C-alpha cells in the first residue's frame, strides 16, 4: 500500500465492538443472487446486496459505521467508486475496516490497491468560510465492471470543549435511502449510550396505500437500540411529489428547557459588554445622528458592511458567541458575533432587540423535528420597532434603507434567546410598498415605435438590482432588457432567431435615482423599434405587451403531495400604455378584458382605458407572503393564477387595417365570429 505512515485523520483498523464484525465467509454468504437481485440487475440498475448502518452516540463521542456490498455494473458507478472523497471535521477520524471486491466468486482485498491522500477542505476560505475540515481522497486501482464492491468503514468524532453543545445534546436525522437502489438487505441501528434519554420521532412513513401515517414518538434509555430492517427493499417514495420518510433522534428536552439552557450563555456576554468601554469612536458617530430612524439604519449597515463575516464551521458547532469588544476590535466575526455586536449597539440607542436562532435551509422541517438546539444553523436579530417586528441578517452586505424599507427575509420558525421560550412561528407579511413599480410606454408613429420603460425597485429588489448594475457590464444589461422585451412584445413568435440588437435600435438604460433611505432604485430604458407590430400568419397586425414574470408558473405547476406551497411572491404594479397612429378594435374581447381576484393569499386587479388609437392597462398584485398555502385551499389559489395567465398579465390591441375592403372584412369578421 502507498501509505506507510498513518495519518491522524484516517486509520486502517478493525471496527469497534459496538459495530460488530463479519468474517469473510459470512460476507460471501450475504452476497447471493436471489430472484429479487436478478430482476433488478436484468432491469439495468445497480444492486446493493446489503447495507448495514449503525449510529452510536455517547456524552463523549458520535460514531457512524457502514458496511455494504453493491454491484459495479454501470460505468458511472464504477467511476464514482474508483475515486471518492470523504470530508471529516476537526477531531473526526475516518476508519477503513475493509475494501474488497468479489470477482468471479473470489474475495479480493483491495486495500493494497488503495491510495489515500489527505487534503485541506478550504475551497471557500477566500469568501470568509473557515474550516478545519479535511478531505480524504480515496483512489482504488483496478476496479472492473461487474465487480461487487464491499466497503466497511466508520467515522469517529470525539468531543472537545468547543463541542459543549454536542456533549450535552444529541441530534441525528435518519432519512430513508435513495430510491434508485434496490437492497437485498437493509438495516439501520441507532445506539444510545448517553446518560440521558434520546427521543425519536418517525415522520412521513406511509401505509400500504401510500397515505402518510401520524408521527410516532418513542424514547431510548442508555444502552437501548432502535433498529429498522428490510429485506428485498426498494424505497417506494415518489421522490418528485413526496417527502422521504425520516426519523429524528434528539436528546429528550422541550423548547422551554432548551431556551433556558442557551439564555445564560448569551447573557454572560451581554453583562460584560459596554459599548462605551470598547467603541467610543462609534458612539461619537451615533450621537452625531439626529433621528432614531437614521441611527437604527446606521447601526445595521455598520455591522453588515464594516464587520467582515467569517463563517468558522468549528465555532458554529457550539453556541458561545464571541465578545462584541473582540468583534469590534478585529472587525470580523461569525453570525453570532455580528448579531451580538448589533444588539449591543441597538441597546445603546434604545431600540428593543433580541437574538433568534433559525435554520433557513431546513426551515420547513423544524415543525416536524423534536426540540433541539442543534436544529439551528444561523443567528439573526429580531427588532421590535414602532409596533412592528423586523428580522435582520447581520451577515449580509450592501443592503440599504430605513428599517421598514430593508430586505424582507423569508423563514417561518425561530427560537428567541429569552427565558421560557417556545418555538415561534413567524407572522405572514404584506408589503407596504410595491417591490416592482413599472411604467411601459410604447408609441408607434409612421411604422416606428418608441419604447420607454421606467422601473422603480424597492426593498430586496432594490438591493439586488443595485448589485446587478454595479457588477455587470452595461452592454450585457442592455442585452438582458432587449431579450426580455423581445418576448414581452411577442416578437419571438414572428421573428424568432433575429438578433435583438437589430430589433431594438439605439437601446439605452440608465440609473435615474438611487435613494438609500427609501431603498428605491429607479432605472429608465429607451429604444426605437422599426418594425413594431407583431404580425400573425394571416398578416393581422397587433401591438402586444405581456410580462410573463407576472405569471407565477411555480404556483400553476406545483404538484407536491406533502409540501404545502410556500408563498413568497413580490408585490407588483405595472402601467402598460400601447398607442399607435392606426385605428384599433376597441371592442376586442381580450383588449377590453379586466380582472379582479380576491384570494385570501393575493389581491390581483387589472383595469383598462381604451381609446380609438390605443389602450392602457393598470395591473396590481398584492400578495400575503411568508406562509404556506394549506392544501385544502391550494386548488383555488392555483385556479386564480390560471385566471391571471388568461390574458390578464398584459395588454394586446388589434390594428384595423386602412382601406374600404379592410373595413368591410373587419366588420364581417366582427359580426360572425
C-alpha positions in Angstrom: 0.0 0.0 0.0 1.2 3.6 -0.7 0.6 4.9 2.8 3.4 3.6 5.1 2.7 6.3 7.7 -0.8 6.5 9.3 -2.3 10.0 9.1 -4.3 11.1 12.2 -7.4 11.9 10.1 -7.8 8.3 9.0 -6.9 4.8 10.2 -7.0 1.3 8.9 -8.2 -0.9 11.7 -10.9 -3.3 12.9 -14.4 -2.0 13.8 -15.3 -1.1 17.3 -17.0 -3.7 19.4 -20.4 -2.0 19.3 -20.3 -2.2 15.4 -19.8 -5.9 15.3 -17.6 -7.9 13.0 -18.1 -10.0 9.8 -15.8 -12.9 8.8 -15.0 -13.3 5.1 -17.1 -16.4 4.9 -20.1 -14.6 6.4 -19.6 -11.7 4.0 -19.6 -14.0 0.9 -22.8 -15.8 2.1 -24.6 -12.5 2.3 -23.8 -11.8 -1.4 -26.1 -14.1 -3.3 -28.1 -13.7 -6.5 -31.7 -14.1 -5.4 -34.6 -13.8 -7.8 -35.1 -10.3 -6.5 -31.5 -9.4 -7.2 -31.6 -10.9 -10.7 -34.7 -8.9 -11.5 -33.1 -5.6 -10.6 -29.9 -6.4 -12.4 -31.8 -7.5 -15.5 -33.6 -4.1 -15.5 -30.2 -2.4 -15.8 -29.8 -0.9 -12.4 -27.0 -1.5 -9.9 -27.9 -3.6 -6.9 -26.9 -3.4 -3.2 -26.8 -6.9 -1.7 -26.8 -5.5 1.8 -26.4 -2.2 3.7 -25.8 -2.3 7.4 -25.5 1.2 9.0 -25.1 1.9 12.7 -25.0 5.2 14.6 -23.5 5.3 18.1 -23.8 8.3 20.4 -22.5 9.0 23.9 -21.6 12.0 26.0 -18.0 11.9 24.7 -18.4 10.9 21.0 -20.5 10.3 18.0 -19.6 7.5 15.6 -21.1 6.1 12.5 -20.5 2.6 11.0 -21.4 1.4 7.5 -20.9 -2.0 5.8 -22.3 -2.5 2.3 -21.8 -4.5 -0.9 -23.0 -3.4 -4.2 -22.6 -4.1 -7.9 -20.5 -2.1 -10.3 -22.5 -2.9 -13.4 -22.9 0.8 -14.5 -19.9 2.7 -15.8 -20.9 5.8 -13.8 -21.0 3.9 -10.5 -17.6 2.3 -11.4 -16.1 5.7 -11.9 -17.5 7.1 -8.6 -16.3 4.0 -6.7 -12.8 4.3 -8.1 -12.2 7.8 -6.9 -14.2 9.2 -3.9 -13.8 11.9 -1.2 -14.7 11.8 2.5 -15.0 15.0 4.4 -14.1 14.8 8.1 -14.4 17.5 10.8 -11.9 18.7 13.3 -11.1 15.8 15.7 -13.0 13.4 13.5 -11.3 10.2 12.4 -12.3 8.1 9.3 -11.5 4.4 9.8 -11.3 1.9 6.9 -12.1 -1.6 8.0 -12.4 -3.3 4.7 -12.2 -2.6 1.0 -12.7 -5.7 -1.1 -14.3 -6.9 -4.3 -16.0 -10.2 -5.0 -14.8 -11.1 -8.5 -15.9 -14.4 -10.1 -16.7 -15.8 -6.7 -13.3 -14.9 -5.2 -12.9 -12.3 -2.4 -10.0 -9.9 -3.2 -8.6 -7.5 -0.6 -8.3 -4.1 -2.4 -6.6 -2.2 0.5 -3.2 -2.8 -1.1 -4.5 -1.2 -4.3 -5.8 1.8 -2.4 -4.1 5.2 -2.4 -5.2 7.7 0.2 -4.5 11.5 0.3 -5.5 13.9 3.0 -6.2 17.4 1.7 -7.4 20.7 3.3 -11.0 21.3 2.6 -10.6 25.1 2.2 -12.2 25.9 -1.2 -14.2 28.8 0.2 -11.7 30.4 2.5 -11.4 33.5 0.3 -15.1 34.1 0.9 -14.6 34.1 4.7 -15.6 30.5 5.3 -13.0 28.9 7.6 -13.0 25.3 8.5 -10.6 22.7 9.9 -12.3 20.0 7.8 -10.1 17.7 5.9 -10.8 16.0 2.6 -9.7 12.3 2.4 -9.3 11.3 -1.2 -9.5 7.6 -1.8 -8.4 6.0 -5.1 -8.9 2.3 -5.7 -7.0 0.8 -8.6 -8.2 -2.0 -10.9 -11.9 -1.9 -10.1 -13.8 -3.6 -13.0 -17.2 -3.7 -14.4 -19.4 -6.4 -12.8 -17.3 -6.5 -9.7 -19.1 -6.5 -6.4 -17.5 -3.8 -4.2 -17.5 -4.3 -0.4 -16.8 -1.3 1.8 -16.7 -1.3 5.6 -15.8 1.9 7.3 -16.7 4.3 10.2 -16.4 7.8 11.4 -15.4 8.7 15.0 -15.9 12.2 16.4 -14.5 12.9 19.8 -16.0 16.0 21.5 -13.7 18.8 22.6 -14.6 21.7 24.9 -15.7 23.6 21.8 -18.3 20.9 21.2 -20.0 21.5 24.5 -23.4 21.5 22.9 -22.8 18.1 21.3 -21.7 16.8 24.7 -24.9 17.9 26.2 -27.3 17.1 23.4 -27.7 14.5 20.7 -29.2 15.2 17.3 -29.3 12.8 14.3 -31.7 12.6 11.4 -32.1 9.3 9.5 -33.6 9.5 6.0 -34.8 6.6 4.1 -32.4 5.5 1.3 -32.3 6.7 -2.3 -35.0 5.1 -4.4 -32.6 4.3 -7.2 -31.1 1.4 -5.3 -32.6 -1.9 -4.6 -31.4 -3.6 -1.4 -31.3 -7.4 -0.7 -30.9 -6.5 3.0 -31.2 -3.0 4.5 -30.6 -2.4 8.2 -30.2 0.7 10.3 -29.4 0.8 14.1 -29.3 3.7 16.4 -27.4 3.0 19.7 -27.9 5.4 22.7 -25.0 5.2 25.1 -25.8 8.6 26.7 -26.8 9.1 30.3 -29.9 11.0 29.1 -32.9 9.5 27.2 -32.9 10.1 23.4 -36.3 10.5 21.9 -37.0 9.5 18.3 -39.8 10.6 16.0 -40.9 8.7 12.9 -42.3 11.1 10.3 -43.7 10.7 6.8 -43.9 7.0 6.9 -46.8 5.6 4.8 -49.3 2.8 4.9 -49.8 0.3 2.1 -52.0 2.7 0.2 -49.3 5.5 0.3 -51.1 7.6 2.9 -48.9 9.4 5.4 -49.2 7.9 8.9 -49.3 10.0 12.1 -45.9 10.7 13.6 -44.7 8.3 16.3 -42.5 9.4 19.2 -40.7 6.9 21.5 -37.7 7.0 23.8 -34.4 5.2 24.1 -32.7 4.8 27.5 -29.0 4.4 28.0 -27.9 1.2 26.3 -31.0 0.7 24.2 -31.1 0.4 20.4 -33.5 1.3 17.7 -33.5 -1.0 14.6 -35.1 -0.8 11.2 -34.6 -3.8 9.0 -36.0 -4.6 5.5 -35.5 -7.5 3.0 -35.7 -7.2 -0.8 -36.3 -3.5 -0.4 -36.9 -0.6 -2.8 -37.9 2.7 -1.3 -41.5 3.3 -2.7 -41.4 7.1 -2.3 -42.3 9.2 -5.3 -39.3 11.5 -5.0 -40.8 14.3 -7.0 -44.0 14.6 -5.1 -43.4 13.0 -1.7 -41.1 13.6 1.3 -38.8 10.7 2.1 -39.7 9.1 5.5 -37.3 10.2 8.2 -36.6 9.6 11.8 -35.4 12.5 14.1 -33.3 11.4 17.1 -32.7 14.1 19.8 -32.0 14.3 23.5 -35.3 14.4 25.2 -35.9 18.1 26.1 -38.7 20.6 25.5 -38.3 24.1 23.9 -38.5 25.9 27.3 -35.7 23.8 28.7 -33.6 24.4 25.7 -34.3 28.1 25.8 -33.3 28.4 29.4 -30.1 26.5 28.6 -29.0 28.9 25.9 -30.0 32.2 27.6 -27.2 32.3 30.2 -24.6 31.7 27.6 -25.7 34.9 25.8 -26.5 36.8 29.0 -22.9 36.3 30.2 -21.6 38.1 27.1 -24.1 41.0 27.4 -23.3 41.5 31.1 -19.6 42.0 30.4 -20.1 44.2 27.3 -20.4 48.0 27.3 -20.3 49.9 24.1 -18.9 53.0 25.9 -15.9 50.9 27.0 -14.8 49.4 23.7 -16.3 51.6 20.9 -16.1 55.3 21.9 -15.5 56.4 18.3 -18.6 54.5 17.1 -20.6 56.2 19.9 -19.4 59.6 18.6 -20.8 58.8 15.2 -24.1 57.5 16.7 -24.6 60.6 18.9 -24.0 62.9 15.9 -27.0 61.4 14.1 -30.2 63.3 14.9 -33.1 60.9 14.2 -33.7 57.5 15.8 -34.7 56.1 12.3 -31.3 57.1 10.9 -29.4 55.8 14.0 -31.0 52.4 13.5 -30.2 52.4 9.8 -26.6 53.4 10.6 -26.3 50.6 13.2 -27.5 47.9 10.9 -25.4 49.0 8.0 -22.3 49.4 10.1 -22.4 45.8 11.3 -23.4 44.4 7.9 -20.8 46.3 5.9 -17.9 47.2 8.3 -17.6 43.9 10.2 -16.3 41.2 7.9 -18.3 38.0 8.0 -16.2 35.0 8.9 -18.0 31.6 9.0 -16.0 29.4 11.2 -17.6 26.0 10.9 -15.9 24.6 14.0 -17.1 27.5 16.1 -20.7 27.1 14.7 -20.8 23.6 16.3 -21.5 25.4 19.6 -23.5 28.5 20.5 -20.9 30.5 22.5 -20.7 33.9 20.9 -17.6 36.0 20.6 -17.5 39.0 22.9 -18.6 42.2 21.0 -15.4 44.0 22.0 -13.4 41.4 20.2 -15.7 41.6 17.1 -15.4 45.4 17.1 -11.7 45.4 17.5 -11.0 42.7 14.9 -13.7 43.9 12.6 -14.8 40.3 11.9 -16.9 37.6 13.3 -19.4 34.8 12.5 -23.2 35.3 12.6 -23.4 35.0 16.4 -20.6 37.6 16.8 -22.1 40.0 14.4 -25.6 39.7 15.8 -24.4 40.2 19.4 -22.5 43.3 18.4 -25.5 44.7 16.6 -27.7 44.1 19.7 -25.2 45.9 21.9 -25.4 48.9 19.6 -29.2 48.7 19.5 -29.3 48.6 23.3 -27.2 51.8 23.4 -29.6 53.7 21.0 -32.7 52.4 22.9 -34.1 50.1 20.2 -35.6 46.8 21.6 -34.0 43.7 20.0 -33.2 40.1 20.7 -31.1 37.2 19.3 -33.0 34.5 17.5 -31.9 31.1 16.3 -33.0 30.0 12.8 -32.3 27.4 10.0 -33.1 28.8 6.6 -32.1 25.6 4.9 -34.4 23.2 6.7 -36.9 25.7 8.0 -39.9 23.7 6.8 -38.9 20.6 8.7 -38.3 22.3 12.1 -42.0 21.9 13.0 -41.6 18.1 12.5 -38.3 17.8 14.3 -38.0 17.1 18.0 -36.9 20.1 20.1 -33.2 20.6 19.7 -30.7 23.5 19.7 -28.8 21.5 17.1 -31.6 22.0 14.6 -30.4 25.6 14.1 -27.5 26.7 12.0 -27.8 30.5 11.9 -28.5 33.5 14.1 -30.3 36.8 13.2 -31.6 39.8 15.1 -35.2 40.4 15.8 -36.0 44.1 16.2 -39.3 45.4 17.7 -39.7 49.0 16.5 -42.8 51.2 16.4 -45.1 48.3 16.9 -43.6 46.2 14.1 -41.4 43.1 14.1 -38.3 43.1 11.8 -35.7 40.5 11.3 -32.2 41.5 10.2 -29.5 39.2 9.0 -26.2 40.8 10.1 -24.1 38.7 7.8 -25.4 40.2 4.5 -23.8 43.2 2.8 -24.8 46.1 0.5 -28.3 46.4 1.9 -29.9 49.8 2.5 -32.9 51.7 3.8 -34.7 52.7 6.9 -35.9 49.6 8.8 -39.3 49.5 7.1 -37.7 49.6 3.6 -35.0 47.0 4.1 -34.9 43.4 2.7 -37.6 41.0 3.9 -36.1 37.6 5.0 -38.3 34.6 4.3 -38.5 32.0 7.0 -41.1 30.6 9.4 -39.7 29.2 12.6 -37.3 30.6 15.2 -36.3 30.3 18.8 -35.8 33.6 20.6 -33.0 33.8 23.1 -35.1 34.7 26.1 -36.2 32.7 29.1 -39.1 30.2 28.9 -39.5 30.4 25.1 -41.3 28.1 22.8 -40.6 27.6 19.1 -42.2 30.6 17.4 -43.9 30.7 14.0 -43.3 34.0 12.2 -46.3 36.0 11.1 -47.3 36.3 7.5 -46.5 39.6 5.8 -48.0 42.0 3.3 -45.6 44.5 1.6 -46.4 48.2 2.5 -44.9 49.1 -0.9 -44.6 47.7 -4.4 -41.3 45.8 -4.8 -41.6 46.5 -8.6 -43.4 49.6 -9.9 -43.1 49.7 -13.7 -44.4 52.0 -16.4 -44.2 50.9 -20.0 -45.0 53.4 -22.8 -44.9 52.1 -26.4 -45.9 54.7 -29.0 -46.0 53.9 -32.7 -45.9 56.6 -35.3 -45.3 56.1 -39.1 -44.3 52.5 -38.6 -41.7 53.3 -36.0 -42.2 52.6 -32.3 -40.6 54.4 -29.4 -40.4 52.3 -26.3 -39.9 53.8 -22.9 -39.8 51.7 -19.7 -39.4 53.3 -16.2 -39.0 50.9 -13.3 -38.7 51.5 -9.6 -37.4 48.7 -7.4 -37.8 48.7 -3.7 -36.8 46.6 -0.7 -35.0 43.3 -1.6 -35.5 44.1 -5.3 -33.7 47.4 -5.0 -30.7 45.8 -3.2 -30.5 43.0 -5.9 -30.8 45.4 -8.8 -28.3 47.8 -7.3 -25.8 44.9 -7.0 -26.6 43.8 -10.6 -25.9 47.2 -12.1 -22.7 47.6 -10.0 -21.2 44.3 -11.1 -22.5 43.8 -14.7 -21.2 45.3 -17.9 -23.6 48.0 -19.4 -23.8 46.2 -22.8 -24.8 43.0 -21.0 -27.5 44.8 -19.1 -29.0 46.3 -22.2 -29.0 43.0 -24.0 -30.8 41.4 -21.0 -33.6 44.0 -21.2 -33.7 43.6 -25.0 -34.1 39.9 -24.7 -36.9 40.3 -22.1 -38.7 42.8 -24.3 -38.3 40.6 -27.4 -40.7 38.1 -25.6 -42.9 40.7 -23.9 -43.7 42.3 -27.3 -44.3 38.8 -28.8 -41.6 39.2 -31.4 -40.4 35.7 -30.5 -43.4 34.4 -32.5 -42.9 36.3 -35.8 -39.1 37.0 -36.0 -37.5 34.3 -33.8 -33.8 34.0 -34.5 -33.4 37.7 -35.2 -30.5 39.4 -33.4 -32.3 41.5 -30.7 -29.8 44.3 -31.2 -31.2 44.7 -34.7 -34.8 44.8 -33.4 -34.2 47.4 -30.6 -32.2 50.3 -32.1 -30.3 52.8 -30.0 -31.3 50.9 -26.9 -30.0 52.5 -23.7 -30.6 52.0 -20.0 -29.7 54.4 -17.2 -30.0 54.8 -13.4 -32.4 57.6 -12.7 -32.1 57.7 -9.0 -30.9 55.6 -6.0 -32.4 56.6 -2.7 -30.6 54.8 0.1 -33.2 55.7 2.8 -36.3 54.7 0.9 -34.2 51.9 -0.6 -35.6 52.8 -4.0 -33.6 52.1 -7.2 -35.0 53.7 -10.4 -34.0 53.0 -14.0 -35.0 54.2 -17.4 -34.8 52.2 -20.6 -35.4 53.5 -24.2 -35.2 52.1 -27.7 -36.6 52.6 -31.2 -38.3 49.7 -33.0 -38.6 50.0 -36.8 -40.9 47.0 -37.2 -43.1 47.5 -34.1 -46.1 45.3 -34.9 -46.4 41.6 -34.2 -47.8 40.0 -37.4 -49.6 36.7 -37.3 -49.7 34.1 -40.1 -52.8 35.7 -41.6 -51.0 39.1 -41.8 -53.1 40.6 -39.0 -51.1 43.2 -37.0 -51.1 43.7 -33.2 -49.3 45.7 -30.6 -48.8 43.4 -27.6 -47.0 43.6 -24.3 -47.3 40.7 -21.9 -44.9 40.4 -18.9 -44.6 36.7 -18.2 -42.9 37.5 -14.9 -46.4 38.4 -13.7 -47.5 34.7 -14.3 -46.4 32.6 -11.4 -45.6 29.3 -13.1 -44.3 27.8 -9.9 -47.9 28.1 -8.4 -49.6 26.9 -11.5 -47.4 23.8 -11.9 -47.0 22.9 -8.3 -47.8 19.2 -7.7 -46.2 18.1 -4.4 -48.4 15.9 -2.1 -46.6 16.6 1.2 -45.0 20.0 1.0 -47.5 22.9 1.1 -46.8 25.6 -1.4 -44.5 28.3 0.1 -45.8 31.8 -0.8 -43.1 34.3 -1.3 -44.0 36.4 -4.4 -43.3 40.1 -4.6 -45.8 42.9 -4.7 -46.0 44.4 -8.2 -47.5 47.3 -10.1 -47.5 47.8 -13.9 -48.9 50.5 -16.1 -48.7 49.5 -19.7 -49.6 52.0 -22.5 -49.8 51.0 -26.1 -50.6 53.7 -28.7 -50.5 53.9 -32.5 -51.5 56.2 -35.3 -53.7 53.4 -36.7 -57.3 52.6 -35.7 -57.7 49.7 -33.3 -60.5 47.3 -32.4 -61.9 49.0 -29.3 -64.3 46.0 -28.6 -61.9 43.1 -29.0 -62.6 40.7 -26.1 -59.1 40.4 -24.7 -58.3 44.1 -25.3 -61.2 45.2 -23.0 -61.0 42.2 -20.6 -60.4 43.2 -17.0 -59.9 41.0 -13.9 -60.4 41.3 -10.1 -59.2 38.4 -7.9 -59.7 38.4 -4.2 -57.9 35.4 -3.0 -57.0 35.1 0.8 -53.4 35.0 -0.3 -53.3 37.6 -3.0 -55.3 40.5 -4.4 -55.0 41.0 -8.1 -56.5 43.7 -10.3 -56.3 44.8 -13.9 -58.1 47.9 -15.1 -58.1 49.3 -18.7 -58.7 52.5 -20.5 -59.4 52.1 -24.2 -59.3 54.9 -26.9 -59.6 54.7 -30.7 -55.8 54.6 -31.1 -54.6 52.7 -28.1 -55.1 51.4 -24.6 -53.7 51.5 -21.1 -53.8 48.7 -18.5 -53.0 49.1 -14.8 -52.1 45.8 -13.1 -51.6 45.5 -9.3 -50.6 42.3 -7.4 -50.6 42.4 -3.6 -49.7 39.1 -2.1 -49.8 37.9 1.5 -46.4 36.2 1.9 -44.2 34.2 4.2 -46.7 31.4 4.7 -47.7 28.0 3.4 -50.9 27.7 1.4 -53.0 25.0 3.1 -53.5 22.1 0.8 -57.3 22.3 1.0 -57.1 25.9 -0.3 -54.4 25.4 -2.9 -56.5 24.4 -5.9 -58.5 27.7 -5.6 -55.2 29.5 -5.3 -53.9 27.7 -8.5 -57.1 28.4 -10.5 -56.8 32.1 -9.6 -53.3 32.1 -11.0 -54.6 30.4 -14.2 -57.0 33.4 -14.4 -54.1 35.8 -14.3 -52.4 33.8 -17.1 -55.6 34.0 -19.2 -54.5 37.3 -21.0 -54.7 39.3 -17.7 -51.0 39.8 -17.4 -50.6 42.5 -20.0 -52.2 44.2 -23.0 -52.8 43.5 -26.7 -54.5 45.7 -29.3 -55.7 44.7 -32.8 -55.0 47.0 -35.7 -57.8 47.8 -38.2 -56.0 48.0 -41.5 -56.8 51.1 -43.6 -58.9 50.9 -46.8 -62.5 50.2 -47.6 -62.1 46.5 -48.3 -60.2 46.0 -45.0 -63.0 47.8 -43.1 -65.7 45.6 -44.8 -63.6 42.5 -43.9 -63.2 43.7 -40.3 -67.0 44.3 -39.9 -67.8 40.9 -41.4 -65.4 39.2 -39.1 -66.9 41.0 -36.1 -70.4 40.1 -37.0 -69.9 36.4 -37.5 -67.1 35.5 -35.1 
